[in-house]
Amino acid sequence: MMLKTRTVCKAANPASGKPRNSTSAPHFLRSACHSALSVVRSVLGYPEICRRSALFDSHRPQHFPARGFSALLIRFRLQPQVCGMVVVNIPIDIREVADEPAPQDALLGVYELQEFRSVPPFSGMKPGPENFPGAMILRRVHRGRVLCHQGDPGRTAFQILTQPDALNVLKALRRAVDAEAKAIRDALAAGVTPETSADERERLLRRDAAEAPLRTLRAARLDEEIQQLEAAVAKLPPNTAPRVVAQARLLVAPPGNRRGLLRRLINLLPRFGAAPASRSKLPDYIPNDGPQDLSAGTLSAPMFEGDLFGEMSCMNLAPRSATVIATEGTPTEPVYMIEMVRNALDALRGNAEYRRRMDEIYRTRVMETQVRSLPLFRCLSDADYKWLSSQLDLVEFGAGDVIFDEHDSATDFCYVVRNGVVKVSRGLGCLLGPDEIRSPAVLLQELQTQAHQPTLPPTITQLLQPLLDSLPATPADAPKFPETLRKLLNQWIRTADLQTKIAATTDELLERSGLRQYSAAFTDFQEKTADWWELEARIFHRVLLDSLCPKGLKARTTALQQRRTLSYASRGELIGEIALLRGEERSATCLAFTHPSSGQKTATQANLIPQRVEAVRISADTLRALMERSPAFRRHVDETIRQRQDRDQQVAVQASTETVASQSPEFESLGLAWGQSLMVIDLDRCTRCQECVKACVAAHDDGRTRLYLDGPRFESRYLIPVSCRQCLDPVCMIGCPVGAINRGSSGEIRIADHCIGCSKCADQCPYGSIQMDLLDSAQEPDADLASLLGPGYVLRSVQERAVVCDQCKSTPSGKPSCVYACPHEAAIRVEGLKFFENL
């Protein structure tokens, strides 16, 4: 969390709620600040801030250039708590992660944010806006101002204010000027006390005399600005549509734009069998970090008053997906925006009214483009799609939430991903499959034994009693008994929630439940059972069930380590529709997923950090009704199912009977088990002729190799060169801001033409297999894009593009050229796990 909380002192009487040893709130405030400064000095190491202990000292650290004693409170917000403690909330300073405020902008401090408590949409923030001093900036924007650049790290989000909302914000700023002046007057009126010296009071008096004219000038300017905006709001027609005030633009380089004269000359020569630099076709809509995706035709999307943009970058620490430029506003009549950091955005999203309003904007604007552009819905008529859009719901999943589990019954919903990433895997789920019950009769007998002759401690047996009491009374040889029993046990695995009732920590849980021999399955679980992900809880329930019924069930403890990733579904992708439409059980587990972040403990089973996934939910009844309404949709469903099943068969690898743990530590540390098409060079056969590299260069008309003869050695005989491995779990695909990297039909990794060169995929590849290729010349903005820029603003040109080995699937032969060209059969492509296990 960006918002840190530290206990400072017991400065209040819990019974009375009044400060101890003081008679006025200003004295209490000053006393608390003395303690806060000592904590900051000792814990956070800010010697310059703590050079003087007096709150109203004439010395003002340069790090806090704000006015009056709100200078200190911009960074350190003091709050009396019910328990009688005073805490200091230390939010991240937005100036550390965003552009410095322009002269017309305003960094929002304590007094301003206190007034925001009555200003929509900030009035419903949880915690309140006053808890985030220094975490928000009011931007006064005019035409041509660049708000963010594509590819830049995204650490903030922007809320574009409507004119009525902007008017309320300005009025709050005006009230804040009076509140600050009153606070200083109250402090002066308190006079000299045991906690304030005459010198300190004199310094405050001189400072107030110097700053009073500035406050008067600021108040006059705000009064004038409010008057102008009131006149503009009064002229707005009733139910007026929001204005387009900014534009998101994408700058991409055309294919074949590669660096080097020699390469360009070589590219002019015809070469048999060479693949073009890129064959990708732009999707109809490119993912954008805003409420509306980018049109492929114009590479742009409008931004309206009331929109929130930059949210995905801010929440997921991803690069900006586009450059945003203001298209409206003048120095005298600006467009107003609030830029905020992650913790302030989280609090704003806690406002139910704000969420309702933003969801309505999303429904009316984005659903017309994002969902409409999906292949599954392109065949719908306008009338059918209008009916569909009225049936959709917006839902949210926390990181680690199981959206679907393998072997779940598919009778409820499918989803379109709105924000975040969903990991689709096989072999990760914990529910019982149809063939995982060895003997229903034996299984029932083992469960009933626990009711009469329990092998577990009494506490755990008591927790299992609801399951034991619900066992079906149907004879074990009845035709429907196995399925009835399986559904009952799967429901228990999903919902039991035993871990927190048995023990507080994972180690204690394994000891008390007698599962110490299964500790390998719990290696990287959260230390506290209360912090477990939903998937981790399900794993525990399944392992416990396996231990109780070793004869009736097939153990799944080893299967959990043999998972394989089918895909990562990101913004705009549909999940769960195949099983739903065919009435089958779920064939894969879908997790709300984000990749690991440095410094955070991860769960091995899911590789998660605390984030969220937002999705559009489509019910089974809605899909079936749509099939009845549209024969074209029904035909398209069959084709979509066939294509996805073909893809899954190519990507999926048959589970091996051996586990990764059986290999040497070196094998595991090199990640060889996860390569589905691993490049291996037998050094006993290799003559270092480099024909494999030459063939790679010749196979692609951009003249760039995808193979580098460098990398680790395994068992001294095999070189693992730098080249795409076609991983089971391709983390390079996670978080591309424009969705340019994906799997091909044969499981290969492909990078589309609209890559913006942000290098996120290259940075995330654990094996360095994605290279950033310098372009022949920087791609500059066209005249239309340049015309949007105001004086002094420039756009950063696209100078490179990501390049990855696609296993030569783009060539006419479709076979790896490097392997074919090796004269000594030293270069081979193998499935890592099977190849090295058979040595």
Protein Blocks (a to p, Z undefined) as FASTA:
>chain_A
ZZdcddfbdcbdfklopaehiabfklmmmmmmmmmmmmmmmmnopaklmmpmbfkbcbdc
fklmcgcjklmmmmmccdddfkopacddddddfklmmccddfkbccddfklmmmmmmccf
klmgccdfklmghiaccddddehiafbdehiacfbdcddddfklmmmmmmmmmmmmmmmm
mmmmmmmmnopafkbcfklmmmmmmmmmmmmmmmmmmmmmmmmmmmmmmmmmmmpcghia
cddfbdcddddddehiaghjklmmmmmpccehiacfbfcdcdfbdcddbfbdcdfklopa
cddehiaehklmmmnopacfbdcddfedcfklccddddddfklmmmmmmpmklmmmmmmm
mmmmmmmmmmmmpmklmmpcfklmmmmmmmpccddddehiafbdghiacfkbccddfbdc
ddddehkambdcfklcfblmlmmmmmmmmmmmccbdfklmmmmmmmmmmpcfbdfkbmkl
mmmmmmmmmmmmmmnommlmmpmbfklmmmmnopmmmmmmmmmgcfblklpcfklmmmmm
mmmmmmmmmmlpccfklmmmmgccfbdcdehiaehklmmmnopacfbdcdddddddehia
cdfklopaddddddddddfklmmmmmmmmmmlmmmmmmmmmmmmmmmmmmpccddfbdfk
lpcfklmmnommmpmbdcdddfklpgolommmmmmmmmpcnlpafbdcedddeehlaccd
dddehiablcklgopanlpaccdfkopacddfklghlommmmmmmnlpaccdddfbdcdd
dfklmmmpcghiacdddfbdcdddehhmmpmnlpafklmmpmnlmaccddfklmmmmZZ
